[in-house]
Amino acid sequence: MSIKKKIVIIGSGFAGLSAACFLAADGHDVIILEKNDQPGGRARIWQKDGFTFDMGPSWYWMPEVFEKFFNHFGKTTADFYDLRRLDPSYRIYYEGKEKIDVPASLDEIVRIFEHKEKGSGNKLRQFLSEAEYKYDTAMSDYVNRISDKVTEFFDFKLIGKSFQMHLLQSLRKDVRSKFKHPHLVSMLEFPSLFLGSTPDHTPAMYTMMNYADIVLGTWYPMGGMNRIVQAMVKIAEGNGVNIKLSQEVTKINIIKGKAKEVHTKDKTYIADSVIAGSDYHHTEQTLLDTGYRTYDEKYWDSRVMSPSSLLFYIGVNKKVPNLLHHNLFFDEDFETHAQEIYHTPSWPSAPLFYVSAPSKTDPTVAPEGMENLFMLMPLAPGIEDSEALREKYFKVMMKRLQTKIGEQFERNIVVKRSYCINDFKTDYHSYKGNAYGLANILTQTAIWKPKMKSPKVKNLFYTGQLTVPGPGVPPSIISGRIVAEEVSRQIKANLI
Ligand SMILES: Cc1cc2nc3c(=O)[nH]c(=O)nc-3n(C[C@H](O)[C@H](O)[C@H](O)COP(=O)(O)OP(=O)(O)OC[C@H]3O[C@@H](n4cnc5c(N)ncnc54)[C@H](O)[C@@H]3O)c2cc1C
């Protein structure tokens, strides 16, 4: 590298960290400005009385994305954490006494399918082989595009395949045309929730997530998900990145059409290029003057956001039986809850929810003999949030959870913290308190996502879950790489 540039990155989430690692390894002078006192963004930790809680992501999917990231810097995941495949991957509780423990082995899953619905085992193998094709095509090519222009997607092979494999119909239609048993349908539709959308609005190309789920598997880094953040920080700092915590950016100053100064409360940082890993809406609406914004409030208001969440971090002073590491409570009507998230935004009448118990796998996240629980209830973004509402839903979830597992443990709770819409807004400047960006519906995919390159400010870029490729830890890491490659390309071409 011959030209060394000053790059200022706003936010130390996965996307900001990833971009920083690539650009610093390319020889640039990289600073990350992070408003919070810990790196990691939505994947921070909260520690109390011997418990360590991952505050956001808990599912480690698509392990090859992490591996590829570390390999780029001459490392492997094993250099930083001990990765374990979970088996069973997760449990789904249904109505009544029904539940399925989803095994890691595909042959065993096929047996479960066959047992529930005759002939569905072979259909699952066929469904997964199509999902594998979609996954491989997306991951080897399309997911890596900056998605600036529609012409990037003018590929007759892919257009032909799209029609042949009905990629643009809904995931729901695809799944339900092949499987009838409601438990199997809900198992195959569940990954769409990771995409911040409902199966009827998620394009069928995302059945590639079923391949990620069932074939590639559910993993866990011992020590917790924040270990990924710690590993990325090591790589970033090892390459010379200067991570400045508790440095909230208050303004990006545009001088002669370029982002030249980044202001925090007490300092000004000079930049050759600025990459915003902070929430897109906040960056544009708060940090930029009106004339430099690509999207206005009307645009944002018309977007379908992913849900927000009501979360609880709970320490229990005894072991809680009948829970696995990941537990999905699908014992209420999915349609009603989805309606209350997306169409009539309101607190749910009978919520579906998720409980993670990482202490089932990892003794380091709770004191000996105790349990570390994380509860998540998806919630419409932008609605009222209050202590009273949080507590009301804590009681609803605890009652159902304790009944389902046949164990009372509410009195054994020794640590408890709630986290909801208002916290997402305060801690991350999250638009409407969304948890994971934009919903992955067709009209908000690829070129229809907010752009990575500002069309108005030459050296200003965006990365993270609100731009391409989308929400989730692996996509955010990829997003950081794509933006870094574009910035590098522009520097080499003397455009910055
Ligand atoms: C509850 C929850 C559960 C999830 N579960 C999973 C899961 O199981 N698996 C999975 O793969 N994904 C999951 N996700 C999604 C995943 O965590 C996110 O997609 C990913 O972490 C987003 O990374 P990011 O870098 O885009 O954004 P962020 O992590 O939000 O990073 C943005 C950073 O910018 C900082 N910032 C904002 N404004 C400013 C400013 N003005 N100045 C300085 N800094 C600023 C913020 O503090 C933050 O650190 C979950 C998310 C949540 C919230």
Ligand as a Chemical Component Dictionary entry (heavy atoms), coordinates in Angstrom:
data_LIG
# 
_chem_comp.id                   LIG 
_chem_comp.type                 NON-POLYMER 
_chem_comp.pdbx_formal_charge   0 
_chem_comp.three_letter_code    LIG 
# 
loop_
_chem_comp_atom.comp_id 
_chem_comp_atom.atom_id 
_chem_comp_atom.alt_atom_id 
_chem_comp_atom.type_symbol 
_chem_comp_atom.charge 
_chem_comp_atom.model_Cartn_x 
_chem_comp_atom.model_Cartn_y 
_chem_comp_atom.model_Cartn_z 
_chem_comp_atom.pdbx_ordinal 
LIG C1  C1  C 0 -31.472 -8.862  21.335 1  
LIG C2  C2  C 0 -30.761 -9.209  20.078 2  
LIG C3  C3  C 0 -30.584 -10.536 19.729 3  
LIG C4  C4  C 0 -29.900 -10.869 18.565 4  
LIG N1  N1  N 0 -29.673 -12.181 18.295 5  
LIG C5  C5  C 0 -28.849 -12.515 17.277 6  
LIG C6  C6  C 0 -28.373 -13.852 17.166 7  
LIG O1  O1  O 0 -28.688 -14.699 17.988 8  
LIG N2  N2  N 0 -27.524 -14.138 16.133 9  
LIG C7  C7  C 0 -27.133 -13.180 15.222 10 
LIG O2  O2  O 0 -26.367 -13.497 14.296 11 
LIG N3  N3  N 0 -27.571 -11.898 15.330 12 
LIG C8  C8  C 0 -28.382 -11.542 16.345 13 
LIG N4  N4  N 0 -28.763 -10.244 16.528 14 
LIG C9  C9  C 0 -28.392 -9.252  15.519 15 
LIG C10 C10 C 0 -26.939 -8.789  15.660 16 
LIG O3  O3  O 0 -26.598 -8.645  17.007 17 
LIG C11 C11 C 0 -26.771 -7.463  14.943 18 
LIG O4  O4  O 0 -27.237 -7.575  13.601 19 
LIG C12 C12 C 0 -25.321 -6.964  14.919 20 
LIG O5  O5  O 0 -24.742 -7.071  16.184 21 
LIG C13 C13 C 0 -25.313 -5.531  14.412 22 
LIG O6  O6  O 0 -24.012 -5.058  14.346 23 
LIG P1  P1  P 0 -23.746 -3.595  13.784 24 
LIG O7  O7  O 0 -22.269 -3.405  13.819 25 
LIG O8  O8  O 0 -24.437 -3.382  12.509 26 
LIG O9  O9  O 0 -24.486 -2.580  14.808 27 
LIG P2  P2  P 0 -24.319 -2.287  16.355 28 
LIG O10 O10 O 0 -23.928 -3.496  17.092 29 
LIG O11 O11 O 0 -25.541 -1.604  16.814 30 
LIG O12 O12 O 0 -23.095 -1.255  16.402 31 
LIG C14 C14 C 0 -23.279 0.123   16.192 32 
LIG C15 C15 C 0 -22.410 0.870   17.197 33 
LIG O13 O13 O 0 -22.473 2.264   16.928 34 
LIG C16 C16 C 0 -22.441 2.955   18.173 35 
LIG N5  N5  N 0 -22.947 4.314   17.974 36 
LIG C17 C17 C 0 -24.220 4.698   17.637 37 
LIG N6  N6  N 0 -24.284 6.039   17.542 38 
LIG C18 C18 C 0 -23.041 6.523   17.815 39 
LIG C19 C19 C 0 -22.476 7.826   17.872 40 
LIG N7  N7  N 0 -23.192 8.931   17.623 41 
LIG N8  N8  N 0 -21.169 7.943   18.216 42 
LIG C20 C20 C 0 -20.407 6.855   18.459 43 
LIG N9  N9  N 0 -20.890 5.586   18.425 44 
LIG C21 C21 C 0 -22.196 5.433   18.093 45 
LIG C22 C22 C 0 -23.309 2.100   19.058 46 
LIG O14 O14 O 0 -23.079 2.355   20.425 47 
LIG C23 C23 C 0 -22.863 0.691   18.648 48 
LIG O15 O15 O 0 -21.776 0.260   19.431 49 
LIG C24 C24 C 0 -29.420 -9.857  17.699 50 
LIG C25 C25 C 0 -29.618 -8.519  18.039 51 
LIG C26 C26 C 0 -30.259 -8.194  19.220 52 
LIG C27 C27 C 0 -30.403 -6.761  19.600 53 
# 
loop_
_chem_comp_bond.comp_id 
_chem_comp_bond.atom_id_1 
_chem_comp_bond.atom_id_2 
_chem_comp_bond.value_order 
_chem_comp_bond.pdbx_ordinal 
LIG C1  C2  SING 1  
LIG C2  C3  SING 2  
LIG C2  C26 DOUB 3  
LIG C3  C4  DOUB 4  
LIG C4  N1  SING 5  
LIG C4  C24 SING 6  
LIG N1  C5  DOUB 7  
LIG C5  C6  SING 8  
LIG C5  C8  SING 9  
LIG C6  O1  DOUB 10 
LIG C6  N2  SING 11 
LIG N2  C7  SING 12 
LIG C7  O2  DOUB 13 
LIG C7  N3  SING 14 
LIG N3  C8  DOUB 15 
LIG C8  N4  SING 16 
LIG N4  C9  SING 17 
LIG N4  C24 SING 18 
LIG C9  C10 SING 19 
LIG C10 O3  SING 20 
LIG C10 C11 SING 21 
LIG C11 O4  SING 22 
LIG C11 C12 SING 23 
LIG C12 O5  SING 24 
LIG C12 C13 SING 25 
LIG C13 O6  SING 26 
LIG O6  P1  SING 27 
LIG P1  O7  DOUB 28 
LIG P1  O8  SING 29 
LIG P1  O9  SING 30 
LIG O9  P2  SING 31 
LIG P2  O10 DOUB 32 
LIG P2  O11 SING 33 
LIG P2  O12 SING 34 
LIG O12 C14 SING 35 
LIG C14 C15 SING 36 
LIG C15 O13 SING 37 
LIG C15 C23 SING 38 
LIG O13 C16 SING 39 
LIG C16 N5  SING 40 
LIG C16 C22 SING 41 
LIG N5  C17 SING 42 
LIG N5  C21 SING 43 
LIG C17 N6  DOUB 44 
LIG N6  C18 SING 45 
LIG C18 C19 SING 46 
LIG C18 C21 DOUB 47 
LIG C19 N7  SING 48 
LIG C19 N8  DOUB 49 
LIG N8  C20 SING 50 
LIG C20 N9  DOUB 51 
LIG N9  C21 SING 52 
LIG C22 O14 SING 53 
LIG C22 C23 SING 54 
LIG C23 O15 SING 55 
LIG C24 C25 DOUB 56 
LIG C25 C26 SING 57 
LIG C26 C27 SING 58 
# 
